[in-house]
Amino acid sequence: MKKFDSSDQTIFNYDEIVKKLNNSPDLKLRELNSKDNTLQIIFLNNLVETEYLNTHIIEYLTQLPSQQIHFQYISENIPIEEVKVAKEINEVTSLLIKGYAYLFFSSEQKGILVNTAETTERALEKAETESLVYGPKLSFTESLSTNIKIVRRNINDHNLCTEEVVVGNRVKQKVRIVYIKDVANSEDVETIRQRLNEIEIDDIMDSSVLAQILDDNSYSFFPQYVMTELPDRFVYSITKGKIGILVDRSPISIICPSTFFSFFESTEDIYLRWFLSSTLRLLRIFAMISSIFFSAFYVAAVTYQYELIPSSLLLNIGQSRAKVPFPPLLETLILEFMMELLREAGARLPSKVGQTMGIVGGIVLGQAVVQAGLTSNILIIIISLSALGSFASPSYEMGTALRILRFPMILLAGAWGFNGIMIGVCILLIHLLKLTSLGRPFLSPLYPLRIEDLKYAFFRLPQHFYRNRATSNRPIDKQRLSWKTSNKEDLDDI
């Protein structure tokens, strides 16, 4: 039985709480009078679960003998899981806003807070932003407790740690650090713990906001942490030795440290056979490269190095551009801008209307600009392929970053041709080489070169090649698979 020491407790009555909450009309008071004591039940009526409050508190208290209605007995015997004693008025009002009820014993001038919050959360549904053919379709929700339950159901290991950190000065937000104690690198755990404790901000609106605060380089337009709403991807990363972060009120989880190649991995690669997974992963990487450079190559070749184009194709390009009044640079920028405009409009409109807008708008505008002589047919094909390449990334953030990266590459190609593209490539490589994620190299395993980890980044091999976890994560327990092959006996006589 828990003993509550209220000797140094500050006294808070109803009038003080009303004043602190600026005379909120939602603040309600229910009084229960007995011979020796008067009990005030203070709560915000739109934040508590009314049935729970009536059943477990009011009905319970009305059935007690009058001599038992006092601070010590109620605080130790009330059938509520969470019971707290607050010592500051700010703590009382903060818990009231979270759905707690304040039980104040006016004769004893003491009070306790009990959790009666109404849990409003959506049911477990299929993931919207990350689609899979194979594997579980379940996604995280906005409830932190539900997300922790999903993780524990998938990792039934007693070494699974879920540390809670409260972030936010005005609006307190619960954040959980999730890792396996004997697998995750202790330095990485301490780094993320220290960064979270050092955050000074009024409110963390979402896990995506938290990821931006935790970034090693806030000025880079490359995301440095993988964000996913898929529990299986989150769990798989945790078992590999990475650290996960879950934020209350957010269905998106954070995985760190991450590498550049982590954004082109999909959990579907695990469920498919190794040859298919390797082909698809290499296809994504090729699509990424095409997305960045395809349009820029067109501008550079048509403007400066047209001798690199085969003569038959150059003739077709010349005929297609005969009526186009703009130079290749301006022509490409106009089409890229139109493509981004269609994508943004389709994303902001309701789902059914957005799909129609994207398909019809793309077809109608594409045909109209060609007939009007504003662009060529070949450039429309190139722009479409570039757009498809950026959507091949499983990460929405990385796909968006690649689409934005096309514009400076096009400008450099229009200014200096292929020399300008090489300048852009050099700047991009220097930036990626300097970039880190939780202090770890972002281009690992290419830099620093770890040949044994290449099978985790670029392709997949049969399972017996993955006896150890990737050294890039620096796990404590390096072995993940013990593969024993049995010797086949000669069975010719059977």
C-alpha positions as CSV (number, residue, x, y, z in Angstrom):
1,M,0.0,0.0,0.0
2,K,1.4,3.3,-1.1
3,K,2.0,6.0,1.6
4,F,1.5,9.6,0.5
5,D,3.6,12.2,2.3
6,S,1.8,15.5,2.1
7,S,3.6,17.3,4.9
8,D,5.3,19.8,2.5
9,Q,2.3,19.9,0.1
10,T,1.1,23.4,-1.0
11,I,-2.6,24.0,-0.4
12,F,-4.7,24.6,-3.6
13,N,-8.4,25.2,-3.3
14,Y,-11.1,25.7,-6.0
15,D,-10.8,29.5,-6.1
16,E,-7.1,29.4,-6.8
17,I,-7.5,26.8,-9.6
18,V,-10.3,28.8,-11.2
19,K,-8.1,31.9,-11.2
20,K,-5.1,30.0,-12.6
21,L,-7.3,28.6,-15.5
22,N,-8.6,32.0,-16.3
23,N,-12.2,31.3,-15.2
24,S,-12.7,28.5,-17.7
25,P,-16.4,27.5,-18.1
26,D,-15.3,23.9,-18.5
27,L,-14.0,23.7,-14.9
28,K,-16.6,21.9,-12.8
29,L,-16.9,21.4,-9.0
30,R,-18.7,18.5,-7.2
31,E,-18.8,18.5,-3.4
32,L,-19.4,15.5,-1.1
33,N,-20.1,16.5,2.5
34,S,-19.6,14.2,5.5
35,K,-19.7,14.8,9.2
36,D,-16.0,15.4,9.6
37,N,-14.8,16.5,6.1
38,T,-15.9,18.1,2.9
39,L,-14.5,16.7,-0.4
40,Q,-14.3,18.8,-3.5
41,I,-13.9,17.0,-6.9
42,I,-12.5,19.5,-9.4
43,F,-12.2,18.5,-13.1
44,L,-12.6,19.8,-16.7
45,N,-15.8,18.2,-18.0
46,N,-14.7,17.9,-21.6
47,L,-11.4,16.1,-20.8
48,V,-12.5,13.5,-18.3
49,E,-14.3,10.2,-19.1
50,T,-17.6,11.0,-17.4
51,E,-18.7,7.3,-16.9
52,Y,-15.3,6.5,-15.4
53,L,-15.5,9.5,-13.1
54,N,-19.0,8.6,-11.9
55,T,-18.3,4.9,-11.4
56,H,-14.8,4.8,-9.9
57,I,-14.8,8.1,-8.0
58,I,-18.1,9.6,-7.2
59,E,-20.0,6.3,-6.7
60,Y,-17.1,4.8,-4.8
61,L,-16.9,7.8,-2.5
62,T,-20.6,8.0,-1.8
63,Q,-20.7,4.4,-0.6
64,L,-17.9,4.9,1.9
65,P,-18.6,5.5,5.6
66,S,-18.1,9.2,6.6
67,Q,-15.2,8.3,8.9
68,Q,-13.2,6.9,6.0
69,I,-13.5,10.0,3.8
70,H,-10.2,11.6,4.7
71,F,-6.9,12.2,2.7
72,Q,-4.9,9.2,3.9
73,Y,-7.5,6.5,3.4
74,I,-8.8,7.8,0.0
75,S,-5.3,8.3,-1.4
76,E,-4.4,4.7,-0.5
77,N,-7.6,2.8,-1.4
78,I,-9.3,4.6,-4.3
79,P,-9.6,2.2,-7.2
80,I,-7.6,4.3,-9.7
81,E,-4.4,3.3,-11.2
82,E,-2.6,6.7,-11.3
83,V,-2.8,8.8,-8.1
84,K,-0.5,11.8,-7.7
85,V,0.2,14.4,-5.1
86,A,1.1,17.8,-6.6
87,K,3.2,20.4,-4.8
88,E,2.8,23.3,-7.3
89,I,-0.2,25.0,-8.7
90,N,1.2,24.7,-12.2
91,E,1.5,21.0,-11.8
92,V,-2.2,20.8,-10.7
93,T,-3.5,22.8,-13.6
94,S,-1.2,20.9,-16.1
95,L,-2.7,17.6,-14.9
96,L,-6.2,18.9,-15.0
97,I,-5.7,19.9,-18.6
98,K,-4.6,16.3,-19.3
99,G,-7.8,14.9,-17.9
100,Y,-7.0,14.3,-14.2
101,A,-9.5,15.1,-11.4
102,Y,-8.4,17.0,-8.3
103,L,-9.8,15.6,-5.0
104,F,-9.4,18.4,-2.4
105,F,-10.2,17.7,1.3
106,S,-11.2,21.2,2.5
107,S,-11.2,20.3,6.2
108,E,-7.7,18.8,6.1
109,Q,-6.4,21.2,3.4
110,K,-4.9,18.4,1.3
111,G,-5.5,17.1,-2.1
112,I,-4.7,14.3,-4.6
113,L,-4.9,14.0,-8.4
114,V,-6.4,10.9,-10.0
115,N,-6.2,10.0,-13.7
116,T,-9.7,10.1,-15.3
117,A,-8.6,11.2,-18.8
118,E,-10.8,10.2,-21.8
119,T,-8.7,8.3,-24.3
120,T,-9.6,9.5,-27.8
121,E,-7.7,7.5,-30.4
122,R,-8.4,6.0,-33.8
123,A,-8.5,2.3,-34.4
124,L,-5.5,0.5,-35.9
125,E,-5.6,1.0,-39.6
126,K,-3.7,0.3,-42.8
127,A,-0.7,2.6,-43.4
128,E,-1.4,5.5,-45.8
129,T,2.0,6.9,-46.6
130,E,3.9,3.6,-47.0
131,S,2.2,0.9,-49.0
132,L,3.3,-2.7,-49.1
133,V,2.3,-5.8,-51.1
134,Y,3.7,-8.3,-48.6
135,G,4.1,-8.0,-44.9
136,P,1.9,-6.5,-42.1
137,K,-0.3,-3.6,-43.1
138,L,-0.7,-2.2,-39.6
139,S,0.3,1.3,-38.9
140,F,1.1,3.3,-35.7
141,T,-1.6,5.5,-34.2
142,E,-1.6,8.9,-32.3
143,S,-1.7,7.0,-28.9
144,L,1.7,6.5,-27.4
145,S,0.5,3.6,-25.1
146,T,-1.0,1.8,-28.2
147,N,2.3,2.2,-30.1
148,I,4.3,0.9,-27.2
149,K,1.9,-2.1,-27.0
150,I,2.5,-2.8,-30.7
151,V,6.3,-2.7,-30.3
152,R,6.3,-5.0,-27.2
153,R,4.0,-7.4,-28.9
154,N,6.6,-7.7,-31.8
155,I,9.7,-7.7,-29.6
156,N,9.0,-10.0,-26.6
157,D,12.5,-9.4,-25.2
158,H,13.1,-8.5,-21.6
159,N,16.1,-6.3,-22.7
160,L,13.7,-4.0,-24.6
161,C,14.0,-0.6,-23.0
162,T,11.4,2.2,-23.4
163,E,12.7,5.3,-21.6
164,E,10.3,8.2,-21.1
165,V,11.4,11.8,-21.6
166,V,9.1,14.8,-21.2
167,V,9.7,17.6,-23.7
168,G,8.1,21.0,-23.9
169,N,7.9,23.9,-21.5
170,R,4.3,25.0,-22.0
171,V,2.8,21.8,-23.4
172,K,4.4,18.7,-21.9
173,Q,4.9,16.0,-24.5
174,K,5.8,12.4,-23.7
175,V,8.6,11.0,-25.8
176,R,9.8,7.4,-25.6
177,I,13.3,6.2,-26.5
178,V,13.1,2.6,-27.6
179,Y,16.1,0.3,-27.9
180,I,17.3,-3.2,-27.0
181,K,19.8,-2.8,-24.1
182,D,22.3,-5.5,-25.1
183,V,22.2,-4.6,-28.8
184,A,22.0,-0.8,-29.3
185,N,25.2,1.1,-28.9
186,S,25.3,2.8,-25.5
187,E,27.0,6.0,-26.9
188,D,24.1,6.5,-29.3
189,V,21.6,6.0,-26.6
190,E,23.3,8.5,-24.4
191,T,23.6,11.0,-27.2
192,I,19.9,10.9,-28.1
193,R,19.0,11.0,-24.4
194,Q,21.2,14.1,-23.9
195,R,19.8,15.9,-27.0
196,L,16.2,15.3,-25.8
197,N,16.9,16.6,-22.3
198,E,18.6,19.7,-23.7
199,I,15.6,20.7,-25.9
200,E,14.0,24.0,-24.7
201,I,10.8,24.6,-26.7
202,D,7.2,25.4,-25.9
203,D,5.6,22.5,-27.7
204,I,6.6,19.5,-29.9
205,M,3.7,19.4,-32.4
206,D,4.8,16.1,-34.1
207,S,7.6,13.7,-34.4
208,S,8.7,15.3,-37.7
209,V,9.3,18.5,-35.8
210,L,11.3,16.7,-33.2
211,A,13.4,15.0,-35.9
212,Q,14.3,18.5,-37.3
213,I,15.4,19.7,-33.8
214,L,17.5,16.5,-33.4
215,D,19.2,16.9,-36.8
216,D,23.0,17.1,-36.8
217,N,22.8,19.7,-39.6
218,S,19.6,21.7,-39.6
219,Y,20.6,23.5,-42.8
220,S,20.7,20.4,-45.0
221,F,17.7,19.6,-47.1
222,F,18.4,15.9,-46.7
223,P,16.5,14.2,-43.9
224,Q,18.9,12.6,-41.4
225,Y,16.5,10.3,-39.6
226,V,14.2,7.8,-41.2
227,M,10.5,8.4,-40.2
228,T,8.0,5.6,-40.7
229,E,4.5,4.7,-39.6
230,L,5.1,1.0,-40.2
231,P,5.6,-0.9,-36.9
232,D,7.4,-3.8,-38.7
233,R,10.0,-1.4,-40.1
234,F,10.5,0.2,-36.7
235,V,10.9,-3.2,-35.0
236,Y,13.3,-4.5,-37.7
237,S,15.5,-1.4,-37.2
238,I,15.5,-1.8,-33.4
239,T,16.6,-5.5,-33.7
240,K,19.4,-4.4,-36.0
241,G,20.8,-2.2,-33.3
242,K,19.3,1.2,-34.0
243,I,17.3,3.4,-31.7
244,G,13.6,4.3,-32.1
245,I,11.7,7.4,-30.9
246,L,8.0,7.5,-30.4
247,V,6.1,10.8,-29.7
248,D,2.7,11.0,-28.1
249,R,0.0,12.3,-30.4
250,S,2.1,11.4,-33.5
251,P,1.6,8.2,-35.7
252,I,5.1,8.6,-37.1
253,S,8.2,7.1,-35.5
254,I,11.8,8.1,-35.8
255,I,14.7,5.7,-36.4
256,C,18.3,6.7,-35.8
257,P,21.1,6.7,-36.7
258,S,20.3,6.5,-40.4
259,T,22.4,6.4,-43.5
260,F,21.6,7.8,-47.0
261,F,20.9,4.3,-48.3
262,S,18.4,3.6,-45.4
263,F,15.9,5.9,-47.2
264,F,15.8,3.5,-50.2
265,E,15.2,0.4,-48.1
266,S,11.7,-1.1,-47.7
267,T,10.5,-3.7,-45.3
268,E,9.1,-5.4,-48.4
269,D,12.7,-6.3,-49.3
270,I,12.7,-8.6,-46.3
271,Y,9.6,-10.5,-47.3
272,L,10.6,-11.0,-51.0
273,R,13.3,-13.4,-52.1
274,W,16.8,-12.0,-52.2
275,F,17.1,-11.8,-56.0
276,L,13.8,-9.8,-56.3
277,S,14.7,-7.6,-53.4
278,S,18.2,-6.8,-54.8
279,T,16.7,-5.9,-58.2
280,L,14.1,-3.6,-56.7
281,R,16.6,-1.9,-54.4
282,L,19.0,-1.2,-57.3
283,L,16.1,0.0,-59.4
284,R,15.2,2.6,-56.6
285,I,18.8,3.8,-56.5
286,F,18.9,4.1,-60.3
287,A,15.6,5.9,-60.3
288,M,17.0,8.4,-57.7
289,I,20.0,9.2,-59.9
290,S,17.8,9.6,-63.0
291,S,15.4,11.9,-61.0
292,I,18.3,14.3,-60.2
293,F,20.2,14.4,-63.4
294,F,17.8,13.4,-66.3
295,S,16.4,16.9,-66.9
296,A,19.8,18.5,-66.3
297,F,21.4,16.2,-68.9
298,Y,18.8,17.3,-71.5
299,V,19.5,21.0,-70.9
300,A,23.3,20.5,-71.0
301,A,23.2,18.3,-74.1
302,V,20.7,20.5,-76.2
303,T,22.3,23.8,-75.1
304,Y,26.1,23.0,-75.2
305,Q,27.1,19.5,-76.0
306,Y,24.5,18.6,-78.7
307,E,27.3,16.6,-80.5
308,L,26.9,13.9,-77.9
309,I,23.3,13.2,-79.1
310,P,23.0,10.6,-81.9
311,S,22.3,12.3,-85.2
312,S,18.9,10.6,-85.8
313,L,17.7,11.6,-82.3
314,L,19.1,15.1,-82.7
315,L,17.1,15.5,-85.8
316,N,13.9,14.5,-83.9
317,I,14.7,16.9,-81.1
318,G,15.3,19.7,-83.6
319,Q,12.0,19.1,-85.3
320,S,10.2,18.8,-82.0
321,R,11.7,22.1,-80.8
322,A,11.3,24.0,-84.1
323,K,8.3,26.0,-82.9
324,V,9.3,26.3,-79.2
325,P,10.1,30.0,-78.5
326,F,12.1,29.4,-75.3
327,P,15.6,28.2,-74.7
328,P,16.0,24.6,-73.3
329,L,16.7,26.0,-69.7
330,L,13.5,28.0,-69.5
331,E,11.5,25.4,-71.3
332,T,12.6,22.7,-68.7
333,L,12.0,25.0,-65.7
334,I,8.5,25.8,-66.9
335,L,7.6,22.1,-67.3
336,E,9.2,21.2,-63.9
337,F,7.2,24.0,-62.2
338,M,4.0,22.7,-63.8
339,M,4.7,19.2,-62.7
340,E,5.3,20.3,-59.1
341,L,2.2,22.5,-59.2
342,L,0.1,19.5,-60.3
343,R,1.6,17.3,-57.6
344,E,1.0,19.8,-54.9
345,A,-2.6,20.5,-56.0
346,G,-3.3,16.8,-56.1
347,A,-1.9,16.3,-52.6
348,R,-4.0,19.1,-51.1
349,L,-7.3,18.3,-52.7
350,P,-9.6,15.5,-51.4
351,S,-8.3,12.1,-52.3
352,K,-10.8,11.3,-55.1
353,V,-10.7,14.8,-56.6
354,G,-6.9,14.9,-56.2
355,Q,-6.4,11.7,-58.2
356,T,-8.6,13.0,-61.0
357,M,-6.8,16.3,-60.9
358,G,-3.4,14.7,-61.3
359,I,-4.4,12.4,-64.2
360,V,-6.6,14.7,-66.2
361,G,-4.5,17.8,-65.4
362,G,-1.3,16.0,-66.5
363,I,-2.8,14.7,-69.8
364,V,-4.7,17.9,-70.7
365,L,-1.8,20.3,-69.9
366,G,0.8,18.1,-71.5
367,Q,-1.1,17.9,-74.7
368,A,-2.0,21.6,-74.6
369,V,1.6,22.9,-74.1
370,V,2.9,20.7,-77.0
371,Q,0.1,21.9,-79.4
372,A,0.7,25.5,-78.3
373,G,4.4,25.1,-79.1
374,L,5.6,25.9,-75.6
375,T,7.6,22.7,-75.2
376,S,8.6,19.6,-77.1
377,N,7.3,16.0,-76.8
378,I,10.7,14.6,-75.8
379,L,11.0,17.0,-72.8
380,I,7.6,15.9,-71.5
381,I,8.9,12.3,-71.6
382,I,12.0,13.3,-69.7
383,I,10.2,15.3,-67.1
384,S,7.7,12.4,-66.5
385,L,10.5,9.9,-66.1
386,S,12.3,12.3,-63.6
387,A,9.0,12.6,-61.6
388,L,8.5,8.9,-61.5
389,G,12.1,8.4,-60.3
390,S,11.6,10.7,-57.3
391,F,8.4,8.8,-56.3
392,A,10.3,5.5,-56.3
393,S,11.9,6.3,-52.9
394,P,10.0,4.7,-50.0
395,S,10.7,7.8,-47.9
396,Y,8.4,10.8,-48.7
397,E,10.9,13.2,-47.2
398,M,13.8,11.9,-49.3
399,G,11.7,11.9,-52.5
400,T,10.8,15.5,-51.9
401,A,14.4,16.4,-51.3
402,L,15.4,14.8,-54.6
403,R,12.7,16.7,-56.5
404,I,14.0,20.0,-55.1
405,L,17.6,19.0,-55.9
406,R,16.6,18.9,-59.6
407,F,16.2,22.6,-59.9
408,P,19.8,23.7,-58.9
409,M,21.1,20.9,-61.2
410,I,19.1,22.3,-64.1
411,L,20.3,25.8,-63.4
412,L,24.0,24.7,-63.3
413,A,23.4,22.7,-66.6
414,G,21.9,25.8,-68.2
415,A,24.9,27.9,-67.1
416,W,27.9,25.7,-67.9
417,G,26.6,22.5,-69.4
418,F,28.1,19.2,-68.3
419,N,30.8,21.1,-66.5
420,G,28.1,22.8,-64.4
421,I,26.5,19.3,-63.6
422,M,30.0,18.1,-62.4
423,I,30.3,21.2,-60.2
424,G,26.9,20.3,-58.7
425,V,27.9,16.7,-58.2
426,C,31.1,17.7,-56.4
427,I,29.2,20.1,-54.1
428,L,26.6,17.4,-53.4
429,L,29.2,14.8,-52.6
430,I,31.2,17.1,-50.3
431,H,28.0,17.9,-48.5
432,L,27.0,14.2,-48.1
433,L,30.5,13.3,-46.9
434,K,30.3,15.9,-44.2
435,L,26.8,15.0,-43.2
436,T,26.2,12.8,-40.1
437,S,23.3,11.2,-38.4
438,L,23.5,11.1,-34.6
439,G,27.3,11.6,-35.1
440,R,27.6,8.6,-37.5
441,P,28.7,9.0,-41.1
442,F,25.7,9.6,-43.4
443,L,27.3,7.8,-46.4
444,S,28.2,4.7,-44.5
445,P,29.1,2.0,-45.7
446,L,30.7,3.9,-48.7
447,Y,32.4,6.4,-46.4
448,P,34.1,5.1,-44.4
449,L,34.3,2.0,-46.6
450,R,33.0,-1.1,-44.9
451,I,32.9,-3.8,-47.6
452,E,31.1,-6.3,-45.3
453,D,28.2,-3.8,-44.9
454,L,27.6,-3.2,-48.6
455,K,25.2,-6.2,-48.7
456,Y,22.9,-4.2,-46.3
457,A,22.9,-1.0,-48.4
458,F,22.8,-1.9,-52.1
459,F,21.4,-5.4,-52.4
460,R,20.2,-8.4,-50.5
461,L,21.8,-11.9,-50.3
462,P,20.4,-15.2,-49.0
463,Q,19.8,-15.1,-45.2
464,H,22.9,-17.1,-44.2
465,F,25.1,-14.2,-45.4
466,Y,23.6,-12.1,-42.6
467,R,25.1,-13.8,-39.6
468,N,26.2,-10.5,-38.0
469,R,24.5,-7.2,-37.6
470,A,25.8,-4.2,-39.7
471,T,29.0,-2.8,-38.2
472,S,27.9,0.7,-39.2
473,N,25.4,0.6,-36.3
474,R,28.1,-0.5,-33.9
475,P,25.9,-3.0,-32.0
476,I,27.0,-4.5,-28.7
477,D,25.7,-8.0,-29.7
478,K,27.1,-8.4,-33.2
479,Q,25.7,-11.8,-34.0
480,R,22.1,-12.1,-35.2
481,L,22.0,-15.5,-36.8
482,S,23.7,-18.8,-36.1
483,W,23.6,-20.8,-39.3
484,K,24.4,-24.5,-39.0
485,T,24.3,-26.7,-42.2
486,S,23.8,-30.4,-41.9
487,N,26.0,-32.8,-43.9
488,K,23.9,-34.8,-46.3
489,E,24.7,-38.5,-46.2
490,D,24.9,-40.7,-49.3
491,L,21.4,-42.1,-49.7
492,D,21.9,-43.9,-53.0
493,D,21.0,-47.2,-51.5
494,I,17.5,-45.9,-50.6
